[in-house]
Amino acid sequence: RDRVYICNIVKCRPPQNRNPLPDEVGACMPFLERQIRSIQPKVILVLGTVAFKSLFSTTAGIMRSRGIWKEYEGIPAMPTFHPAYLLRQASEKRKTFEDLKALKVRYDELGGRR
């Protein structure tokens, strides 16, 4: 836990736990950007479509993008499935596990291991 920082795209939960609207994401992105600059992570794990589309300003979905390294502000970023999706689609857990293993390898390569 001392090497992991968890944050959300939006800083408050949307009503009925719906996905955040574009204006909600836009209002919160400056806070997220400051968090990332402040923390200076070695790698970023991007969980789910909302986070992926928000960070990378893309219309591409997580299905085609998961497991493929991207860069966010020069930081390696691995998109993968959101945990809530995995609760509904247990068959996708293996892919996510492979993504997490790749993230760990990159983290270690970048000197993240203590």
Buried (B, 14 or more C-beta within 10 A) or exposed (E): EEEEEEEEBBEEEEEEEEEBEEEBBEBBBEEBEEEBEEEEBBBBBBBBBBBBBBBBEEEEEBEEBBBEEBEBEEBBBBBBBBEEBBEEEEEBEEBBEEBEEBBBEBBEEEEBEE
